Amino acid sequence: MATMKAAVIREPGGPERSQNREPSDPDTRNGEVLIRVKAFGLNRSELFTRQGHSPNVKFPRVLGIEAVGVVESAPGGEFRKGDTVATAHGRPGPSV
């Protein structure tokens, strides 16, 4: 798989707080799907998170919970590698 990149914020603030990082490879467990993301969106909820208005969010935080892409791995067998998928919310991104 190509190098993974992630939009990460380490502390609340303005858009300048967002950084592109190369996170560690995620572990995919049964019931989870690893997606090679082709496009993602940053929604209003993530704007509030970035600004520090989401009290239950811990930093650093990977942004981009809305995404479309191709399945890389699905250990539980819910999808096949290569399936096209979309997500509207999921587990916070990989550790950075």
C-alpha positions, 0 to 999 in steps of 0.5 A, a space after each residue: 500500500 502507498 504511504 498513508 497521509 492524514 490531516 491531524 490536529 494536535 491542539 485546538 485552534 485555527 486552520 493553521 493547526 491542521 498538519 499533514 502527517 504520515 501515521 503508523 499503519 493501523 491494525 484492522 480487527 474483525 468488524 473493521 475495514 481498512 479503506 484506501 481513501 480516494 476523497 474525504 470531507 471535513 464537516 461542521 462537526 470537525 470544524 467544532 472539534 478543531 476549534 476545541 468545542 468538542 469536550 470529549 475529543 482527545 488530541 491529537 485527532 485525525 480529521 476526515 470522518 466522511 470518506 470514499 475509497 477502496 477496501 484494503 482489508 476486512 478481516 471479518 469478511 464483511 467486504 472484499 479487497 477492492 470493493 468501493 465503499 463510503 463512510 459517514 463516521 467511524 473510529 477516529 483515525 490511526 494513531 499519529 
